[in-house]
Amino acid sequence: MGIVRRAIERMEGYRPGEQPSDGKFIKLNTNENPYPPSPRVREALAGEAERLQLYPDPLAEALRERIAGIHGVPKERVIAGNGSDDVLTMVMRTFAERGDPVASPVPTYTLYETLCGIQGARYLPVPYREDYSLDPSAVPARAKVVFVANPNSPSGTLLPAATLSAIAGRIAGVLVVDEAYVDFARRDCLDLARRHENVIILRSLSKSFSLAGLRLGYGIAREEIVSNLRKVKDSYNVSRLALAGGLAALGDLPWMRENVRKVVATRRRLTAGLQRLGFGVLPSEANFVLACTTGYPARQIHELLKRKRILVRYYDTPRLRDCIRVSVGTDEETEALLVQIAEIIGARIPTGGKATRGNPHG
Ligand SMILES: Cc1ncc(COP(=O)(O)O)c(C=O)c1O
């Protein structure tokens, strides 16, 4: 076209997981929570609907106060976003000049690379080891921003705080620890934001709080970082509905924790079921698992499941070509998935015992 920035014209753009418009799919492709949010959210949204003629609070004071209270940090250290994706954008705008090196261990959330492309920064992928551990000294010290999803997607694996601390200690720029899935994990790394001046912790209400459709996330960092992030954000970046719904959800932590408990229990069943069907499944600390096959082609499993109206995520990259990423649904959805996969690969459906593998290509 000639008038579009060359970097934008050349880039592919982020490709989100499929969101079918008809509801007749078992959706296990975008790591949504299978359970609804707290009933208090609905009540809060109904009340707020009366006030939609007014702009929202641009600084999200009440929400940030609640977040600060939950984590025991001053509210000046909290920034709210239209999903945690919004905070990722703020970070790129604030810390990366054109051509600056920006790194992340890969494979990971592909939006990091897309945001680099938009900003004109130079993306430096650092491969995870085979077992998804990471050598901190492999992360380039000159990086202006390092993104680490912890738990990581699509692997579901968790890096130890010591590894992240070592990265924070060696890089010139900021370390973003993206904890979108951390409520499903055994531990978080919030403490790193207290111990390191260059760490930004990111949280999302899309997963554990079941609010993917509302769009709300936040970052925690030292005050100077937060005040600079604020300068680059859209002025009313969190809507009235997101503020009200988020405040209500954060006011009902037991509801979230109960949903997390159910998801973690189903994750165990899903992992065991997939292993019985012959998949290698990485131990997951998130609300999804990465399941890899040595027999039947993963791409085909993905496509055939889709015909059976079950969506899972497939990544056509050399490292992930043999894998599917499966979100943890309800027990019923998980059972349906396992039955269909067994049918596709010609295995006998496990009833607690071992599945028999048929001809993988038959
Ligand atoms: C690692 C990671 N970070 C952030 C996000 C985005 O979360 P949000 O819905 O809060 O923008 C996702 C969404 O899938 C994710 O996988």
The ligand as an ORCA input file, in Angstrom:
! r2SCAN-3c Opt
* xyz 0 1
  C       1.159    -15.923     29.099
  C      -0.031    -15.041     28.890
  N       0.021    -13.770     29.283
  C      -1.023    -12.944     29.120
  C      -2.186    -13.370     28.517
  C      -3.299    -12.395     28.285
  O      -4.106    -12.254     29.351
  P      -5.244    -11.155     29.402
  O      -6.505    -11.842     29.018
  O      -5.221    -10.674     30.818
  O      -4.876    -10.048     28.439
  C      -2.296    -14.680     28.091
  C      -3.541    -15.125     27.443
  O      -3.731    -16.177     26.993
  C      -1.190    -15.537     28.272
  O      -1.228    -16.799     27.843
*
